[in-house]
Amino acid sequence: MGGPSAEREVSLSTGQACAAALREKDYTVVEVDAGPDLPAVLSDIAPDAVLNCLHGRWGEDGCVQGLLEWMGIPYSHSGVLASALAMDKQRSKDVYRGEGLPVVEGLLVAADEVRAAHVMAPPYVVKPNNEGSSVGVYLVREAANSPPQLDGDMPDVVMVEQFVPGRELTTTVMGDRALGVTDILTTGWYDYDAKYKEGGSAHVVPADIPEDIYALCLDYALRAHNALGCKGVSRTDFRWDESKGAAGLILLETNTQPGLTGTSLTPEQAEHCGISFPDLCAWMVEDASCAR
């Protein structure tokens, strides 16, 4: 857990919650804040399995997965290739298109170009191509006269996408099963604070949406999980413009390391299916393997 990414604090919360849950199930747990000495630390611990609670770059993009493969330590969630694909928004969209899944149009553009002028007609969204948790996301509204002044921490090349209006929906896949659909309610943009701060958003589980849209979310999430080659638990996010019916459902991205904190979506969906949080964590540990 932890690690050096922009999502460090959320990862620490996920790791602490999972460690407590696994101790309830009588596992012997060692909590590791992942740093440059991670190979040596893992060698000393010699674990039977690693529950990967890292989020963001290095922990979710295939890097730590490659290390664990090299060391022959069974680990949870997706393997090297699926992790790298899902973390790269542009490449994962190519995979989705090949599967016939609906995605929002977007392009990769130099950040300086985005700062200088509108690269597409507003409204649009600007974000890093390889971060999660809405880190570094800018919403450029329809009435915006000037382009966004991106933070200096943004990468040299960013993704620019057409803004899709509508509701925020999400579906967790656990193994070969889509668990359900959550409708995420927030008073504004579903940004980092809305995701992780107390009261930032409300979750309706199961989502109060038409049966055909609910079924499509389950279908799309499972197909996205399989097309990317994901293993274990993943969560796929959608936007739904209800004025367009089924044609308004757009797949945004698949998270191979969904959050497992007190405000997280995946544990809520598992609970709705009768799977307690300790049982969910135990399942992920027992599912751990190499060559994922």
N, C-alpha and C positions, 0 to 999 in steps of 0.2 A: 504494500500500500504506500501512499505518499508519492514518492518519486519527484522528479524535477519539472513536471509539465505545468501548464497554466491551470490544470484541474487538480493540483496537489491537495488542496483542502477538502474537496469533495471526496477524493480517493481515501484520505485519512478517515473521514467519517464512514465511508463504505467499509473499509478494513476493520475499524473498531466494532462496527455493528455485526459484521460477519464473524469476527473472532468470538464475540460474546455469544452469538447464536450457536456456533460450533461447540463451544464449551458446554452449553446446555445439552448437547447431544453426546457429551463425553469424549470428544476429540481432544487430543493434546495439541495445543495451538501455540505457535511462535509468531509474533507480529514483527514484520520486517519493514522498516522504512527504506525503500529501495534507493540506493545511492551508487556511486562509482565502484564501491567495494562489494557489490551484490554477488558476483561469482564466488568470492572468498567466503562471504557470509553463508551462502547456500551450501558451500562445501563443508563448512563447519557444522551446520545444522543437519545436513543429510536428510531432508524431509522425504516422507513417503509420497507426498503430493503438494503442489502449490495451488492455493486458491488465489487467482490473479484478481486483485481488487484495484489495480492501477487504472487510471483514466487518462486519455489524451496521448500525446506523442510519447514514444519510447515504451509505454506500457500497453498501448492499445493498437499500435500500428505494425506489429510484427517483430519489433526489436527484441523485447524481453522474451517473446515466444521463441525466437531463434536461439537465444541464450539457453533457455530451458531445454530445447531440443538438443543442443550441443552437449549439455550436461546430463541428458538422459533422465530428467526429472519430470514425471507426469504433471500436467497442469490443466487448469479449467479453461472454459470458453474456447474461442476460435484459435486456429493455428496460424502459422506465419502468413501464408498467402491470403486467406480470408480476412485476417486482421489488416493487412496492408491495403487490400482492395477496398474494404469498407471505410477505412480512414481517409482514403483519397476520394473526395466527392466526385471529381470528374470521371475517374476510372470506374467507380461504382455505378455511376449513371450509365456508362457504356454497357455494363453488365445488365443493368435493369432493362435497358432498351432491347438488348438481345433476347431477354426473357419476355418481351412484350408488355413490360410494366410501365405505367404512365409516370413521367418525370417532368419537372419544370425545366424550361429552357434556360441555359446559362452559358457563360463563357469565362475562360481564364484571361485576365488582363493584368498588365503591370499596374501596381498600386499607384505609381505616379500619374499614370493616365487617368485613373479613377479620381484622383484628387484634382486633376486639371479640368475635367469636363465630364458631363454625363456620357457614359459609354452605351447606355440604352435609355429609352424613354422611361421616366419614373411612372409608377412606383417600382422600385427594385431593391434587392437585398445584396449587401456586400459582406463577404465573410472569408476567413482563411479556408484554403482547400483541404487542410488536414488537421483541424481541431474539432472538438466536440463541445457539448454543454453550452452552446450559444456563446462561446468565447469569441470576442472580437467581431460581433455581428452588428452591422449598421443597416437600418431601415431608412431608405430614401423615399419620402412620401411623394404623392402625386403632385402636390403643389410646390415641391422644392425648387427654388430658383437656381441654387448652386449645388455643385457636387459635394459629397461628404468629405470632411477633413479627417482622413483616417489617422489613427494613432501611429506614432513612430514604431510601435512594436509589431505592427502588421507586417506579414511577409512581403517580399518584393513583388510576388504575383498573387493575386487574390481571385476568388470566384465571385462573379456578378450574376445574379439570377433574377428573373422576373418575379415580382411579388405575387403570391397566390392568396387571395382573400379567403376567409372562411374559418372553419373550426379546426382546432388542433386535436388530432386523434392519434393514438399510439397503440401498438399491439406487441406483446411479448411472445416470443417463441421459446419453448423449453424442449430441447430434443427434437422430436418430430411433431410437436403439438403447438398450435397457436392458442394461447390461454384466454384471450378476450380483447375487448376494445375499451379504452379509457378516453373520455372526453375531457380535455384540459381547459378549464375556465380561468381566465385572467382578465383584469380590467384594461390591460395594455398589451404591449408586445411581450411575447413569451421569451424573455431574455434570461440571462444567468440568475439574476435576483429572483425573478418569478419562479424559476425552477427550484432554487435551493433555500430561499429565505422563508421563514415561517409566515404563512398567510399570503405568500406571493402568488399562489394559484390554488384552485380547487379541482379535485379529480372526481369525476362521475364514473363509477364502475358498477355495472357495465354501462357503456355509453347509451344514452337515450337517443338513438338514431334509427332510421329505417332498417328493416331486416336485411335488405339487399346490400346496403352500405356496410353494415356490420360484417356480413359474410365476405364481402370484397376485401375488407381490411384483414380478416383472418387469412384469406387466400393469398393476397399480395405479400403479407409479411412472411408467410411460410415459403412462398416462391422466392422472395428476395433472400431469405436465410439460406436456402438451398443453392440458389444461383451463385451466391458469393462463396459458397463452401463453408458456411459457418457451422460451428459445433456448440454444444452446450446451450447457453442462454444468449439470446439477442433480443433487441427491441427495435422495431421499425416505426418511424414517425411519418404522419400524413398531414396534409391540409385538405379540407373538404369544403368546396364552395357549394352549399346545398341548393343554390338556385339552378345549378346545372345537373343535379342528380348524380348518377354514377359517373358521368363524364367529368364531374368536378372533383373527383377524388385523385389526388396527386401524391405519389410517394416522394418523400424528402430525403431520408437517409436511414441506414441501418446502423445501430450502435452495437458493437460486439462486446462491449463491457458496460452494460447499463448500470446506472447508479443503484446502490442498495442501501440508501440512507433512510432516515425517518420520514422524509418527504418524497421518497422515490416511487416510481410508477410500477416497476416490475414486482416488488413484494406485494403491492396491493392487488395486482392481477392474480398472482399466485394464491393469495389468501382467498380471493373470490372463488377460486377453483378448489378450495379446501386444502391447499398446501401451505402449511405454516412457514414462517420465515426460517426457523431452525431446520425444518425439513427441506426447504429450498436450498439452503447453504450446504446441507449434508449431501443432497443430490448432486450439486456441482462438484463437490470433493470426490464423490464416488464415480462420477463421470470423467474424472481427470485421466489424461493419457498423453503419450507422445505421438508424433506423426499424425497430428490433427489436421 
